[in-house]
Amino acid sequence: MTRVVTVPQTLNGEAFEGLLAEAADAGDEKLLFDARHVRFADPYGMLGLLAIGTYIGETGGRPMLDLPQSPEVVRYFGGMGFLSAAAIAFEMAPPRGRNPESGALLPITVINSADDVHAVVNELNEGRVSALLTEQLGHSKVDAIGFSVLLSEVSQNIIEHAAAPGWVGIQTYRRWKGIDRRVAVIAVMDLGVGFKGSLEREHAARFGDRWGDATALEAAFIHGVTRFREPGRGQGLKQIRKRVGKWGGKISIRSGTSRIADVPEWDDALPLAKDLPYFPGAQIEIILPAREAAPAPPPAAPAPATRAAAPPRRPPPG
């Protein structure tokens, strides 16, 4: 028997949570993800669907996927690299036509090794990051370098902590919910041990009964706890939070059954969510908005009016 899981029209973080809950309820039934009516998908939503399909395939039969009916959306999926990745995770009919040239800052890319991380950073350093941050988002060239370092650190975490392959993808949008500015959306996911598994050996005992996914996320995200005993090692997440906060962005990390986030004023997400449907590994979303345009200078005060010179007075007659 096949269980049909309907993919919402907007495939994003909220949709990911709903898809997880439906997939968990299916038990051993074969799953068909019906994405025929999808109209929009961001990198987090696309990676989330790929991660769910891959996870189900590893623990049971490979699920099926119906692609969007809209040719425009299918072309967008192709340009983002989703179709080639989905062909591995799902049973699906091959899409018609060729994949268009990617318009994404970084199409969906598999991270299996440190060489993959270097390849991602090298691709972005070929001028695309600099153009994005300086021309589209209004940041400085120093910020462009920091962005590359940020992406390298996030991707490197897959190799060092997850002990499993992962994915990364980046796209820009003219505006975002809650903010009327161009943004860059970064998504990084893996199916590894997660934060709880990564920190458990060194830190679980001192937290006692409180130890769990939420506690592990709080320890790493807020207090800078790492799996390393040597001072200074494993500070990548701390630096990532610092950079994202400096740029007025949002960072959210989901692991196991919990999610934690630095939430800016323009977003209404919860800083900490617990008791979510279980999912292995870590799922990270970073949203970087364009810098706000500098306010226009106030109009210059008008120059004081000058009186016209009075005509010379004639001498009195006489």
Secondary structure per residue as TSV (DSSP state, phi and psi in degrees):
chain	resnum	aa	ss	phi	psi
A	1	M	-	360.0	141.8
A	2	T	E	-109.5	131.4
A	3	R	E	-98.5	124.6
A	4	V	E	-90.3	125.9
A	5	V	E	-111.4	115.8
A	6	T	E	-82.5	124.1
A	7	V	-	-84.6	126.8
A	8	P	-	-61.3	163.7
A	9	Q	S	-60.7	-32.7
A	10	T	E	-107.9	114.1
A	11	L	E	-96.9	96.7
A	12	N	S	-139.9	-158.5
A	13	G	H	-63.4	-40.3
A	14	E	H	-63.9	-40.7
A	15	A	H	-63.9	-37.8
A	16	F	H	-57.2	-44.4
A	17	E	H	-64.3	-41.3
A	18	G	H	-65.4	-40.2
A	19	L	H	-65.1	-38.7
A	20	L	H	-61.4	-45.3
A	21	A	H	-62.5	-42.7
A	22	E	H	-67.3	-40.8
A	23	A	H	-63.7	-38.0
A	24	A	H	-65.5	-34.1
A	25	D	H	-73.6	-16.9
A	26	A	T	-74.3	-20.7
A	27	G	T	64.4	-127.2
A	28	D	T	-92.5	5.2
A	29	E	S	-68.3	146.6
A	30	K	E	-71.6	138.6
A	31	L	E	-106.8	140.0
A	32	L	E	-121.0	114.8
A	33	F	E	-89.3	114.1
A	34	D	E	-93.9	98.8
A	35	A	-	-105.0	22.9
A	36	R	T	-63.0	-28.0
A	37	H	T	-104.7	13.8
A	38	V	-	-66.4	132.4
A	39	R	-	-113.8	-21.7
A	40	F	E	-151.6	143.7
A	41	A	E	-146.5	133.1
A	42	D	-	-99.2	171.2
A	43	P	H	-56.7	-38.0
A	44	Y	H	-65.1	-42.2
A	45	G	H	-64.9	-42.4
A	46	M	H	-66.9	-45.7
A	47	L	H	-64.0	-36.5
A	48	G	H	-61.7	-42.8
A	49	L	H	-65.5	-40.3
A	50	L	H	-63.1	-42.9
A	51	A	H	-64.5	-41.4
A	52	I	H	-62.8	-47.2
A	53	G	H	-60.9	-41.2
A	54	T	H	-66.1	-43.9
A	55	Y	H	-63.2	-44.6
A	56	I	H	-62.7	-40.6
A	57	G	H	-63.9	-31.0
A	58	E	H	-77.8	-27.3
A	59	T	H	-103.9	-7.6
A	60	G	S	-162.4	-147.5
A	61	G	S	-79.6	150.7
A	62	R	-	-66.1	127.6
A	63	P	-	-74.6	169.6
A	64	M	E	-105.1	158.4
A	65	L	E	-141.0	126.7
A	66	D	E	-97.0	122.0
A	67	L	-	-75.0	162.1
A	68	P	-	-58.2	147.8
A	69	Q	S	-75.9	-26.9
A	70	S	-	-72.0	119.6
A	71	P	H	-59.2	-33.1
A	72	E	H	-64.6	-42.8
A	73	V	H	-68.1	-39.1
A	74	V	H	-62.7	-39.9
A	75	R	H	-63.8	-40.4
A	76	Y	H	-62.4	-44.7
A	77	F	H	-58.3	-40.6
A	78	G	H	-66.2	-43.5
A	79	G	H	-64.9	-27.9
A	80	M	T	-82.5	-4.2
A	81	G	T	81.9	9.3
A	82	F	H	-70.9	-39.1
A	83	L	H	-63.8	-44.1
A	84	S	H	-66.9	-36.6
A	85	A	H	-71.3	-38.3
A	86	A	H	-67.6	-29.2
A	87	A	H	-63.7	-22.4
A	88	I	H	-86.2	-38.8
A	89	A	H	-82.4	-27.0
A	90	F	S	-127.3	158.8
A	91	E	B	-85.6	122.4
A	92	M	-	-156.6	153.7
A	93	A	-	-72.9	139.3
A	94	P	-	-64.7	136.2
A	95	P	-	-68.3	153.4
A	96	R	S	-80.2	147.4
A	97	G	S	79.9	176.0
A	98	R	-	-93.7	154.5
A	99	N	-	-67.9	132.2
A	100	P	-	-71.5	164.6
A	101	E	-	-62.6	139.5
A	102	S	-	-68.2	134.4
A	103	G	-	-102.9	4.6
A	104	A	S	-80.6	151.2
A	105	L	S	-62.4	-41.7
A	106	L	E	-145.0	108.9
A	107	P	E	-61.7	162.6
A	108	I	E	-53.5	124.0
A	109	T	E	-129.5	134.2
A	110	V	E	-81.4	134.3
A	111	I	E	-111.5	107.3
A	112	N	-	-113.3	-20.8
A	113	S	S	-152.8	170.9
A	114	A	H	-62.0	-30.9
A	115	D	H	-62.9	-35.3
A	116	D	H	-65.2	-39.4
A	117	V	H	-62.7	-45.6
A	118	H	H	-62.8	-38.5
A	119	A	H	-64.3	-40.0
A	120	V	H	-62.6	-49.1
A	121	V	H	-65.1	-40.5
A	122	N	H	-62.5	-40.4
A	123	E	H	-62.7	-41.8
A	124	L	H	-73.4	-26.2
A	125	N	T	-79.5	-1.3
A	126	E	T	-81.9	28.8
A	127	G	T	102.4	-15.6
A	128	R	H	-72.1	-39.4
A	129	V	H	-65.6	-46.3
A	130	S	H	-59.6	-43.8
A	131	A	H	-65.0	-40.6
A	132	L	I	-61.9	-52.4
A	133	L	I	-73.7	-37.7
A	134	T	I	-85.2	-44.6
A	135	E	I	-86.0	-39.5
A	136	Q	I	-95.9	-36.9
A	137	L	S	-106.3	-5.1
A	138	G	-	74.5	21.0
A	139	H	-	-93.1	170.8
A	140	S	-	-85.5	170.1
A	141	K	H	-65.7	-31.8
A	142	V	H	-63.2	-39.9
A	143	D	H	-63.0	-35.7
A	144	A	H	-61.5	-40.8
A	145	I	H	-65.9	-42.7
A	146	G	H	-61.8	-34.9
A	147	F	H	-63.7	-43.9
A	148	S	H	-62.8	-41.0
A	149	V	H	-63.6	-42.5
A	150	L	H	-58.0	-49.7
A	151	L	H	-63.5	-38.7
A	152	S	H	-62.1	-42.4
A	153	E	H	-67.0	-42.5
A	154	V	H	-63.9	-44.0
A	155	S	H	-68.9	-37.4
A	156	Q	H	-63.6	-29.0
A	157	N	H	-60.5	-31.2
A	158	I	I	-60.5	-44.5
A	159	I	I	-71.3	-43.1
A	160	E	I	-79.8	-35.4
A	161	H	I	-107.9	-34.0
A	162	A	I	-77.3	-35.2
A	163	A	S	57.5	34.2
A	164	A	S	-160.4	156.7
A	165	P	-	-68.9	162.4
A	166	G	E	-149.6	-172.2
A	167	W	E	-137.5	154.4
A	168	V	E	-140.2	145.0
A	169	G	E	-154.6	146.7
A	170	I	E	-138.2	137.3
A	171	Q	E	-143.3	156.0
A	172	T	E	-113.0	152.2
A	173	Y	E	-137.3	150.2
A	174	R	S	-66.8	-33.3
A	175	R	-	-151.5	166.8
A	176	W	B	-139.3	156.2
A	177	K	T	-58.9	129.9
A	178	G	T	84.1	-5.0
A	179	I	B	-149.7	124.3
A	180	D	-	-94.8	60.0
A	181	R	S	-145.2	158.8
A	182	R	-	-65.8	143.6
A	183	V	E	-136.0	156.5
A	184	A	E	-108.9	131.0
A	185	V	E	-113.7	121.9
A	186	I	E	-113.6	131.3
A	187	A	E	-127.8	134.6
A	188	V	E	-136.3	128.1
A	189	M	E	-139.1	153.1
A	190	D	E	-148.3	168.8
A	191	L	-	-116.2	35.3
A	192	G	S	-88.5	-147.1
A	193	V	S	-79.6	-16.1
A	194	G	H	76.5	176.3
A	195	F	H	-68.7	-40.5
A	196	K	H	-60.5	-47.4
A	197	G	H	-66.8	-35.5
A	198	S	H	-69.4	-36.8
A	199	L	H	-96.6	-8.6
A	200	E	H	-58.9	-46.0
A	201	R	H	-59.9	-40.9
A	202	E	H	-89.7	-23.1
A	203	H	H	-129.5	-13.8
A	204	A	H	-60.1	-39.7
A	205	A	H	-61.0	-39.8
A	206	R	H	-75.4	-16.3
A	207	F	H	-92.8	-16.0
A	208	G	G	59.8	-132.9
A	209	D	G	-67.3	-16.7
A	210	R	G	-78.6	-9.5
A	211	W	-	-66.6	129.6
A	212	G	S	-176.7	-171.5
A	213	D	H	-61.8	-45.7
A	214	A	H	-64.6	-42.9
A	215	T	H	-64.0	-41.8
A	216	A	H	-63.1	-42.1
A	217	L	H	-64.7	-43.4
A	218	E	H	-63.3	-42.0
A	219	A	H	-61.5	-44.5
A	220	A	H	-76.7	-43.0
A	221	F	H	-78.0	-43.1
A	222	I	T	-94.2	-43.3
A	223	H	T	-100.0	-2.3
A	224	G	-	71.7	21.8
A	225	V	-	-68.3	137.2
A	226	T	-	-128.5	173.4
A	227	R	S	-85.1	-2.6
A	228	F	-	-96.3	142.3
A	229	R	S	-83.7	-27.2
A	230	E	S	-72.4	129.1
A	231	P	T	-58.9	139.1
A	232	G	T	93.2	-18.2
A	233	R	T	-86.5	147.8
A	234	G	T	74.8	28.0
A	235	Q	-	-93.8	14.2
A	236	G	H	-59.4	-43.6
A	237	L	H	-63.7	-39.4
A	238	K	H	-60.8	-43.5
A	239	Q	H	-68.6	-36.4
A	240	I	H	-62.4	-47.6
A	241	R	H	-58.7	-41.0
A	242	K	H	-62.9	-45.0
A	243	R	H	-67.6	-45.2
A	244	V	H	-62.4	-41.7
A	245	G	H	-64.5	-40.0
A	246	K	H	-60.9	-35.7
A	247	W	T	-89.3	7.1
A	248	G	T	71.2	26.8
A	249	G	-	-99.4	-172.4
A	250	K	E	-125.9	138.2
A	251	I	E	-128.3	133.7
A	252	S	E	-132.8	134.8
A	253	I	E	-127.7	126.3
A	254	R	E	-112.4	137.8
A	255	S	E	-155.3	127.4
A	256	G	E	69.4	-106.7
A	257	T	T	-120.3	14.6
A	258	S	E	-137.5	161.8
A	259	R	E	-142.7	138.5
A	260	I	E	-129.2	150.4
A	261	A	E	-153.3	149.7
A	262	D	E	-92.5	114.6
A	263	V	-	-106.6	116.4
A	264	P	-	-75.5	174.3
A	265	E	T	-63.6	-28.7
A	266	W	T	-84.3	1.1
A	267	D	-	-121.0	153.7
A	268	D	-	-118.3	21.9
A	269	A	-	-71.3	159.7
A	270	L	-	-77.4	138.7
A	271	P	S	-63.3	-31.5
A	272	L	E	-144.3	127.5
A	273	A	E	-123.3	134.3
A	274	K	-	-120.9	171.7
A	275	D	S	57.8	36.3
A	276	L	-	-81.1	163.4
A	277	P	-	-57.7	135.3
A	278	Y	-	-64.8	139.0
A	279	F	E	-150.6	136.1
A	280	P	E	-72.5	166.3
A	281	G	E	76.6	-151.4
A	282	A	E	-137.9	142.1
A	283	Q	E	-127.3	116.8
A	284	I	E	-117.0	135.0
A	285	E	E	-128.3	132.3
A	286	I	E	-127.3	128.8
A	287	I	E	-119.6	119.2
A	288	L	E	-113.2	111.7
A	289	P	E	-84.0	158.7
A	290	A	-	-64.4	152.2
A	291	R	-	-66.3	144.4
A	292	E	-	-68.1	140.0
A	293	A	-	-62.7	140.5
A	294	A	-	-63.6	138.2
A	295	P	-	-60.9	144.1
A	296	A	-	-64.7	139.8
A	297	P	-	-63.7	146.8
A	298	P	-	-63.6	148.4
A	299	P	-	-61.3	142.3
A	300	A	-	-63.9	143.2
A	301	A	-	-64.9	137.5
A	302	P	-	-63.6	143.7
A	303	A	-	-65.8	142.7
A	304	P	-	-59.3	138.3
A	305	A	-	-65.7	142.8
A	306	T	-	-109.7	140.5
A	307	R	-	-77.8	140.9
A	308	A	-	-66.0	142.8
A	309	A	-	-62.0	131.8
A	310	A	-	-69.1	141.5
A	311	P	-	-63.5	146.6
A	312	P	-	-61.0	139.4
A	313	R	-	-77.7	136.9
A	314	R	-	-73.8	146.8
A	315	P	-	-66.6	147.9
A	316	P	-	-61.4	144.7
A	317	P	-	-61.9	149.1
A	318	G	-	122.4	360.0
